[in-house]
Amino acid sequence: SSTDSDLSMRTLSTPSPALIFPPNSPGFQNGRGSSTSSSSVTGETVAMVHSPPPTRLTYPLTRLASKHQKEQANIDRLPDHSMIQIFSFLPTNQLCRCARVCRRWYNLAWDPRLWRTIRLTGETINVDRALKVLTRRLCQDTPNVCLMLETVVVSGCRRLTDRGLYTIAQCCPELRRLEVSGCYNISNEAVFDVVSLCPNLEHLDVSGCSKVTCISLTREASIKLSPLHGKQISIRYLDMTDCFVLEDEGLHTIAAHCTQLTHLYLRRCVRITDEGLRYLMIYCASVKELSVSDCRFVSDFGMREIAKLEARLRYLSIAHCGRITDVGIRYIAKYCSKLRYLNARGCEGITDHGVEYLAKNCTKLKSLDIGKCPLVSDAGLEFLALNCFNLKRLSLKSCESITGQGLQIVAANCFDLQMLNVQDCDVSVDALRFVKRHCKRCIIEHTNPAFF
């Protein structure tokens, strides 16, 4: 029937660049990309598909070219492996466009080695349709299963819905990395399907997905894997920045299911409290990087829980957690001796005593941000200078108790300093010049108009 033949054509055809670019976008206004294969309806992208092109190009410009000019197309003389290497640097939309040039390019552009990653961007793209067409084409040799695809990045594609994620979950069992940052239309159920049907998923970025309040298996998967289903989600990297509806109970479920987490970012998850961090430490003992920036209910008790990570913890961000004081810093300093990065900007309860604990116990510290900590003075900087010789980045922005004397002590001891932020600090030009003289590679961010 005509319906069957149409379906067959679509399965064997090449997605149009119109699938990736809106018809009136800048990236769609050159030559072949603006062909009549796409149309605009109420300003949205309409996905179209195309059969494999003929062996020779049939565009008018090509017919007008002289024989000599054709002979100068040296790219056609490159061997297949070189062409594939070139194609490997192209984003998804450009790769689809190349597949329409000629039959040879069509075959090369759909080489499985080039389709380990799908990367789509744009607020107006019909990303659900794009994923459906692309995965259908990639499943051509292995019906209904796309075995080569390992990474899908659709961050910022605001039209992504659960339907698009269901397509990924159903077709991409080998998926290892999924980034859907800023796609606020997706829900928990679609995420559950992805983590249940993609057992190798290690990297998940759902930052800005405000409807996502949990990471868990579907009920069917839970029953199938019971009682050890919690250990079946292999996610190691999880970014839930700006998932502001996430609560302690949701974090409890995440921790119970994602026990292999090593990187967890909960920036601006404003409902998280110390209790949520207690759940996290019960199940996730391998966390190396943790951010709870702007989680205003996290206090020194939460720091006591985080300190249970001990030497495993390398990166910690507690910026603008106003309930954290020297007591919490002392917990971290005492037990997390291998800490390399600490962002404590805006923790106004931290004083020179907290910096002293930190400097004497975390001597391998490489990056420290204690900006907007008005109780930290030159005395705290002296402790840093005499203990943390590996310090490369130091931010003291808006530290009103800091003077040029403290900076000079740091510069005289921390020769590897590469970045120093003293914006809105009362430091002299002479002190800044001293830093520049002793730390040759240091970039100084300042607000002193007299220093160049």
LUMMARLO-652464 format. One line per 8 residues: their letters; for each residue x, y, z of C-alpha. Coordinates in steps of 0.001 Angstrom, whole numbers, plus 500000, padded with zeros to 6 digits. Each point is the difference from the previous one (the first is absolute). Layout:
residues N
A	X:Y:Z | ...
This chain:
residues 452
SSTDSDLS	500000:500000:500000 | 501018:503655:499706 | 500191:500243:503788 | 502462:497105:500214 | 502244:501409:497292 | 500018:503390:501684 | 501072:498402:503284 | 502733:498069:498207
MRTLSTPS	501278:503160:498368 | 500119:501799:503301 | 501887:497188:501697 | 502716:499951:497351 | 500233:503719:499464 | 502122:502831:501320 | 498652:502509:502522 | 499959:503457:498491
PALIFPPN	501922:502890:501530 | 496551:501545:500282 | 499508:497491:502777 | 502837:501625:501891 | 499814:503681:498997 | 496914:502196:499834 | 499559:500982:496331 | 500747:503666:500676
SPGFQNGR	503003:499497:502298 | 503448:501378:499056 | 501426:496497:499683 | 497356:499127:497402 | 500436:502811:497526 | 502789:498698:497802 | 499590:498194:496690 | 498730:496475:500278
GSSTSSSS	498726:500424:503550 | 497300:502374:498813 | 498504:497595:497456 | 496290:499361:499778 | 500259:496889:502146 | 498775:501868:503051 | 497105:502293:500732 | 499028:502317:502788
VTGETVAM	496661:499784:501741 | 499361:502607:502696 | 503725:500474:500422 | 500860:496477:501104 | 502376:497501:498455 | 498352:497325:497877 | 501921:496727:499825 | 500412:498591:496506
VHSPPPTR	501944:496984:498774 | 501796:499245:496757 | 501030:496989:497975 | 503694:499346:499352 | 501250:502581:497463 | 501243:499041:496538 | 503642:499173:499414 | 500643:503398:498399
LTYPLTRL	498832:503370:501257 | 497127:501454:497979 | 499968:503562:501275 | 499957:502775:497349 | 503281:501462:501236 | 501689:496651:499435 | 498701:499747:496428 | 501428:503429:499211
ASKHQKEQ	503445:499146:501312 | 502704:499299:497450 | 501747:496676:499683 | 503186:501584:501317 | 498206:501248:503100 | 498580:496549:500646 | 503459:498518:499866 | 501108:502408:502716
ANIDRLPD	497600:498439:502548 | 502876:498364:501836 | 497820:498945:502909 | 498532:497251:497799 | 503459:498495:499688 | 500323:499424:503739 | 499672:496380:501157 | 496969:498957:501988
HSMIQIFS	501771:499893:503349 | 501147:503621:499581 | 496510:501140:499097 | 498584:498260:503054 | 502619:501720:502141 | 498892:503379:498618 | 496336:499176:500500 | 500690:499060:503629
FLPTNQLC	500461:503692:500831 | 496557:501008:498706 | 496899:500509:502174 | 496939:497896:499310 | 498230:502525:497768 | 503051:500484:497745 | 500534:496260:499743 | 496417:499603:498760
RCARVCRR	500655:502716:497449 | 503149:498272:498739 | 498038:496788:499514 | 497978:501782:497282 | 502972:501002:497796 | 500532:496761:498083 | 499691:496254:500441 | 503576:499568:501200
WYNLAWDP	499603:502686:502639 | 496666:498481:500969 | 501626:496652:500728 | 502914:501589:501836 | 497830:502349:502069 | 498017:497055:501329 | 503074:498034:501040 | 499170:498619:503480
RLWRTIRL	503211:501451:501428 | 498621:503500:499438 | 496804:499359:501905 | 501157:499363:503529 | 498702:503502:500780 | 496905:502038:499123 | 500290:503690:500860 | 497033:502318:499345
TGETINVD	499556:503621:501074 | 497381:502697:499557 | 496825:501095:501726 | 497773:499649:496919 | 501132:496602:498736 | 497400:497235:500029 | 502386:497820:501953 | 497526:497164:500670
RALKVLTR	499549:499538:496264 | 503738:500362:499368 | 500860:497256:502476 | 497325:497715:498552 | 501268:500371:496423 | 503671:499740:500913 | 499609:496923:502195 | 497813:498354:497346
RLCQDTPN	502769:500473:497442 | 502673:498791:502429 | 497920:496886:500755 | 499983:499014:496331 | 502510:497159:500356 | 498852:498918:503461 | 496200:500386:500018 | 498623:502039:502906
VCLMLETV	503378:500149:501748 | 502723:502600:499524 | 503070:498238:501341 | 502656:502578:499103 | 498461:503092:501587 | 501632:500845:503353 | 499458:503761:500460 | 496955:502217:499506
VVSGCRRL	500313:503743:500656 | 496827:502048:499534 | 500648:502714:502589 | 497954:503138:499452 | 497491:498275:497696 | 496979:501281:501844 | 497550:498118:497802 | 501331:496650:501200
TDRGLYTI	497214:498077:501719 | 499600:496577:501577 | 499320:498628:496525 | 503574:500768:498928 | 501436:498360:503106 | 497810:496935:499468 | 501512:499693:496507 | 503496:500036:501485
AQCCPELR	499071:497518:502721 | 498443:497550:497529 | 502674:500192:497286 | 503322:500667:501737 | 500869:497245:502495 | 503731:500836:499813 | 499514:503652:501017 | 502686:501217:502396
RLEVSGCY	499513:503775:500055 | 496805:502075:499881 | 499871:503793:500290 | 496567:501651:500044 | 500919:503190:501851 | 497316:502666:499795 | 497340:497669:498553 | 497316:500899:502501
NISNEAVF	497192:497982:498399 | 501346:496561:500940 | 498622:498156:503030 | 501127:497371:502479 | 498286:497186:498102 | 502041:500511:496827 | 503242:500205:501997 | 499041:496793:501825
DVVSLCPN	499579:498271:496643 | 503418:501124:498794 | 501872:498813:503086 | 498034:496722:500013 | 500557:499121:496336 | 503544:501396:499644 | 501944:497999:502592 | 503373:501465:498955
LEHLDVSG	498993:503636:500569 | 502764:501655:502010 | 499595:503741:499355 | 496632:501769:500420 | 499493:503764:499861 | 496447:501118:500810 | 500946:503464:501244 | 497189:502490:499584
CSKVTCIS	497400:497253:499546 | 497667:501338:502640 | 497505:497115:499783 | 502645:497398:500854 | 499825:499284:503715 | 501541:496540:500147 | 502174:497447:498190 | 498682:496460:500315
LTREASIK	499130:496838:498114 | 496566:499349:498561 | 497770:497753:502040 | 500419:497174:497482 | 503785:500222:500157 | 499937:500151:503795 | 497978:496797:500206 | 502242:498289:497462
LSPLHGKQ	503212:500916:501847 | 498688:499702:503549 | 501371:499917:502638 | 503297:501471:498781 | 498515:502384:497453 | 501595:502993:501734 | 503422:498879:498842 | 498965:499648:496360
ISIRYLDM	500091:503691:499056 | 503592:500630:498975 | 499865:503826:499954 | 503219:501534:501292 | 499521:503609:498909 | 496702:501730:500835 | 499316:503715:499557 | 496702:501175:501495
TDCFVLED	500835:503700:500164 | 496835:502132:500142 | 497728:497011:500573 | 498497:502164:502705 | 497071:497672:500807 | 502388:497250:501143 | 499459:499215:503676 | 501722:497817:502588
EGLHTIAA	497768:497022:499237 | 500858:500203:496305 | 503701:500197:500850 | 499527:496956:502224 | 498574:498032:497058 | 502786:501201:497695 | 502678:498955:502484 | 498415:496572:500515
HCTQLTHL	499873:499316:496254 | 503227:501700:498855 | 502517:498601:502455 | 502927:500389:497577 | 499795:503798:499867 | 503357:501785:499932 | 498895:503447:498737 | 496805:501628:501304
YLRRCVRI	498941:503608:499438 | 497000:501349:501903 | 500503:503722:499427 | 496921:502039:500875 | 498011:496959:501082 | 498635:502275:502676 | 497835:497448:501828 | 502873:497675:500896
TDEGLRYL	500919:499909:503697 | 502542:498253:502222 | 497653:497007:500138 | 500312:499493:496255 | 503778:500026:500291 | 499772:497385:502748 | 498120:497684:497613 | 502594:500676:497317
MIYCASVK	502900:498958:502208 | 498274:496762:501027 | 499955:498668:496427 | 502554:501970:497962 | 503400:499545:501604 | 501976:500621:496792 | 499109:503645:499348 | 503046:502020:498923
ELSVSDCR	498299:503209:498889 | 497006:501554:501714 | 498268:503345:499629 | 497261:501264:502284 | 500468:503673:499076 | 497051:502240:500885 | 498343:497238:502020 | 499153:502389:502791
FVSDFGMR	498762:497358:502448 | 503321:498113:500036 | 501887:500706:503227 | 502964:498788:502047 | 498105:496752:500664 | 499988:499365:496271 | 503759:500580:499929 | 500368:497351:502691
EIAKLEAR	498219:497565:497679 | 502080:500978:496959 | 503177:499533:502040 | 499199:496259:500075 | 501312:499857:496424 | 503428:500549:501555 | 502968:499865:497592 | 497771:499170:497020
LRYLSIAH	498633:503547:499816 | 502010:502208:497619 | 497517:502744:499007 | 497447:501754:502202 | 497844:503039:499273 | 497999:501508:502860 | 499723:503523:498574 | 497343:502227:501594
CGRITDVG	499082:497407:502625 | 499595:502601:502719 | 499506:497490:502829 | 503494:498560:499648 | 502595:501314:502450 | 503497:499106:501178 | 498493:496930:501679 | 499006:498494:496653
IRYIAKYC	503325:500951:498414 | 501783:498283:502868 | 498144:496720:499284 | 501080:500147:496357 | 503577:500972:500835 | 500398:497250:502573 | 498759:497072:497900 | 500316:501033:496319
SKLRYLNA	503759:500440:499853 | 500240:499531:496224 | 497631:502827:499145 | 501230:501882:496932 | 497188:502495:499323 | 497791:501912:502422 | 497492:502698:499100 | 498732:501664:503162
RGCEGITD	499105:503371:498481 | 497374:501857:501993 | 500282:497786:503090 | 500177:502984:502294 | 500390:497917:503137 | 503509:498867:499000 | 502849:501791:501785 | 503799:499822:500144
HGVEYLAK	499670:497033:502362 | 498145:498003:497359 | 502626:500887:497399 | 502700:498907:502458 | 498394:496555:500466 | 499712:499666:496267 | 503555:501100:499193 | 501647:497749:502567
NCTKLKSL	498076:496850:499085 | 499316:500355:496251 | 503515:500890:498908 | 499413:498723:496431 | 497329:502632:499375 | 500261:501438:496468 | 496933:502224:499702 | 498272:502009:502719
DIGKCPLV	497186:502544:499788 | 499307:501887:503224 | 498573:503112:498377 | 497371:501958:501925 | 501270:498580:503305 | 500420:503274:501924 | 501505:498345:503091 | 503009:498607:498093
SDAGLEFL	503019:502310:500308 | 503743:500047:499318 | 500497:497567:502884 | 498044:497346:498129 | 501991:500685:496834 | 503221:499471:501929 | 498860:496520:501054 | 499245:499222:496368
ALNCFNLK	503363:501296:498797 | 501995:497983:502532 | 498194:496691:499408 | 498417:499840:496525 | 502974:500369:497650 | 498097:498330:497141 | 497333:502694:499882 | 499264:501002:496387
RLSLKSCE	496690:501868:500218 | 498925:502318:502811 | 496926:502228:500042 | 499683:502672:502670 | 497382:502081:498230 | 498256:502476:502320 | 502010:498916:503055 | 500016:503382:501735
SITGQGLQ	502481:498966:502709 | 502758:499053:497518 | 502907:502408:499412 | 503068:500092:497798 | 502122:498547:502796 | 498087:496721:499913 | 500331:499822:496213 | 503757:500469:500192
IVAANCFD	500341:497120:502451 | 498030:497753:497620 | 502042:501077:496970 | 503301:499441:501813 | 499108:496361:500752 | 497596:498765:497320 | 502115:500326:496853 | 497642:497853:497902
LQMLNVQD	497068:502371:500434 | 498236:500351:496625 | 496843:501940:500865 | 499359:502553:502721 | 496695:501842:500353 | 500171:503098:502207 | 497098:501922:498489 | 498407:502428:502446
CDVSVDAL	502864:499554:502476 | 501921:502919:501466 | 503497:499112:498759 | 502665:502364:498728 | 501618:500104:496584 | 503353:499149:501627 | 498538:496773:501445 | 498617:499008:496593
RFVKRHCK	503365:500665:498381 | 501676:497884:502668 | 497676:497109:499128 | 500728:500413:496295 | 503737:500012:500631 | 500033:496820:502083 | 497269:498033:498197 | 500959:500425:496353
RCIIEHTN	497115:497949:498557 | 497310:501440:502248 | 496960:501725:498489 | 498769:502638:502434 | 496334:500993:499941 | 499682:503361:501726 | 498065:503282:500076 | 502935:502360:500545
PAFF	500088:502355:496988 | 503611:500995:500715 | 501329:496451:499466 | 500549:498816:496439
